[in-house]
Amino acid sequence: MTTTSNSGCLIAIEGVRRRAPVVVLSDVAARQVFPAGGAIGRSVIFERRQVVGELDQPPVTMTVIGVADTNAM
């Protein structure tokens, strides 16, 4: 089963079921991280800030599966 993101690409629900690390970026974030365009299908690394009392979390590499149009909100 697939669904269509705001960018028009198909998102495979199976990837979500497998808990594959994926992310949908805002159009603003996508332009900042990938100024030349083409964010969908590329990888981003998220580093989580440690909160007092939490164990250190390793960085997570996620695949961009969509770009949200923030002007439509």
C-alpha positions in Angstrom: 0.0 0.0 0.0 1.2 3.5 -0.8 0.1 7.0 -0.2 1.0 10.3 -1.8 2.9 13.0 0.1 2.4 16.8 -0.5 5.4 16.7 -2.9 3.6 14.1 -5.0 5.9 11.2 -4.3 4.6 7.9 -3.2 5.3 6.7 0.3 5.5 3.0 0.9 3.5 2.1 4.0 5.6 -1.0 4.4 8.6 1.1 5.2 6.6 2.7 8.1 5.5 -0.8 9.3 9.2 -1.9 9.4 9.9 1.2 11.4 12.4 2.4 8.9 13.7 5.8 10.0 12.0 8.3 7.7 11.2 12.0 7.9 9.0 14.6 6.2 10.8 18.0 6.2 9.1 21.4 5.9 9.9 23.2 2.7 11.9 25.7 4.7 14.1 23.0 6.3 14.5 21.2 3.0 15.8 24.4 1.3 18.2 25.0 4.2 19.6 21.4 4.3 19.5 20.8 0.5 19.8 24.3 -1.2 20.3 22.7 -4.6 17.0 20.8 -4.2 16.2 17.1 -4.5 15.6 16.4 -0.8 13.4 13.4 -1.3 15.3 10.1 -1.1 18.3 11.8 0.6 19.5 11.1 4.1 19.7 13.5 7.0 21.3 12.9 10.4 19.4 14.0 13.5 21.3 14.5 16.7 19.1 14.7 19.8 20.1 17.0 22.5 20.5 15.3 25.9 18.0 16.4 28.6 19.1 16.3 32.2 18.7 12.8 33.6 18.5 11.1 30.2 20.9 8.7 28.7 22.9 9.9 25.7 21.1 9.1 22.5 23.1 8.2 19.3 22.5 10.2 16.1 19.8 8.8 13.8 20.1 8.8 10.0 16.7 9.2 8.4 15.5 9.2 4.8 13.5 12.1 3.5 10.2 10.8 2.1 8.4 14.1 1.6 8.5 17.9 1.8 5.6 19.7 3.4 4.4 23.0 1.8 4.3 25.3 4.8 2.5 28.0 2.7 -0.5 25.7 2.5 -1.0 25.8 6.3 
